[in-house]
Amino acid sequence: MLGALIIVFREVIEAGLVVGIVLAATRGIVGRGWWVSLGITAGVLGASIVAAFAGAISNAFAGSGQELLNATVLIIAVISLTWHNVWMAEHGREIVAELRQVGDDVSAGRRPLTALAVVVFVAVMREGSEIVLFLYGIVVTGTSMGSLLLGGVLGLLGGAAMTALSYFGLIALPTRYIFSVTSILLALLAAGMAAQAIHFLQAAGVVTALQTRLWDSSWLLPDSSIVGRMLHVLVGYTDKPTGLQLLTYLTTLATIAALMWWVRSPRQAKPAH
């Protein structure tokens, strides 16, 4: 549940940030609400189509190489989460500036109102598609549909509420702190998914390196318990990890941290020859 809540909360805030900036920059423009609503609706429909295709693919492979399918989904989710964190770390401010420019252009008559629908559609479609992929990755790790649904609904309500309160000026939403905290949590989710992908590959006999169990903490905190399942989804906890699982977990965390540090660090431009 916590994994779904974090992912949906983060993605809804990102999409809501786009909508909020566009609405704020076009305040007073007649018809802007209709076009923004159209963009949101189209984005949700697009993400729903992605979800339908994901379910169809899963059902087609059910019972036939399921471990390999699960591992593939998790690997794709890990790559996407890594890219998402790194890309937002580098381009977050640029996106805000570009969105404000679009709103200013519409207000000044340099762009048609349809531009608002396109911008919002792209944002909602992108974030919605990422939610579908990431939540499917969480399902693969063993989370029940009930927990997934509850976490998703709570994340949606929380993200929408904070976005609305921020837009209407009722709270000062510290987006940089929220994104920093959720980036750390998403990195832990990605590391856990990477380790789980190794588990599926080892179970399928595709990967045989470092299969020795490092420890057995099932007597203290089995990953089948409520707390164990929560930690399993949230930080990738397992009570009987193999050497390769631990190595993959740490490597994934280190890679994400290094890439985020690299894109945020000031880099000197190379002198022209």
Secondary structure, DSSP 8 states (H G I E B T S, - for coil): -HHHHHHHHHHHHHHHHHHHHHHHHTTT-TTHHHHHHHHHHHHHHHHHHHHHHHHHHHHHHTTSSHHHHHHHHHHHHHHHHHHHHHHHHHHHHHHHHHHHHHHHHHHTTSS-THHHHHHHHHHHHHHHHHHHHHHHHHHHTT--HHHHHHHHHHHHHHHHHHHHHHHTTSS---HHHHHHHHHHHHHHHHHHHHHHHHHHHHHTTS--TT-SB----TTTS-TTSHHHHHHHHHH---SS-BHHHHHHHHHHHHHHHHHHHHHHS--------
